[in-house]
């Protein structure tokens, strides 16, 4: 019996088979993404402004605002910003003309056991309320990046010196609500972010309540040079609004009618909630307009396409 001649795959045939395999993989991936993957969730935000009661308010104006607010306020997180918070809290504006004069509820990193958080020194101080969201932020970064290679280099100006990788003076550092990051290289050296920025941190820190405090396109508004290394805690909802509208802190406070020069212009931000939805984000018609003393009555534009870490 004659032996059957064995066939060998030619190089051209091998390449063709490889191409078909790759095309098949991409086709299956596309099919999964379009037909099988869960519909991504959107964060839908609705909200509005109402006047802060003050001595200069008339009773009729107060009654009118109260009635309208009661009629439109949905369930959800309600932020109350009052004149008593003018020199305190995570929204405080600190600049060269207005040094920090708020509360100093300091804590340090000595009790932080999260291995993804790498402070230059455990004695670095910060406001106690940012410790937990800071850990969540660095955990998310390590998960997305595959490893933790960011250092919390400094928090207050008192932790810097002429030999530090950052020698710029940032007014915001006195608040204790911010921190500077440094990049840990493969050799263990920590290098600064001077012109380049950490893209993941800039794009995602808002989900954990932080913002890039001094962006490159906001130097006129902040009065401070670009600082890609300095992040500031403002709270999740505020950070979401700022992210959606590309506000720096100065612009956001101006939008709220809150400035150190106009304490009577403080407002209560009412009826604001963030909810998850799988439908196209649209603001309910009943919430399209809100009364606002000393500010325009316009829709409150917040519709983010990324999910916060918690509702």
Buried (B, 14 or more C-beta within 10 A) or exposed (E): EEEEEEEEEEEEEEEEEEEEEEEEEEEEEEEEEEEEEEEEEBBBBBBBBBBBBBEEBEEEBBEBBBEBBEEBBBEBBBBEBBBEBBBEBBBBBBBEEBEBEBBEEEBBBEEBEBEBBBBBEEEBBBBBBBBEBBBBBBBBBBEEBEEBBBBBBBBBBEBBEEEBBBEBEBBBBBBBBBBBBBBBEEEEEBEBBEEEBBEEBBBBBBBBBBBBBBBEEBBEBBEBEBBBBBBBBBBBBBBBBBBBEEBBBBBBBBBBBBBBEEBEBBBBBBBBBBBEEEEEBEBEEEBBBBBBBEBEEEEBEBBBEBBBEEE
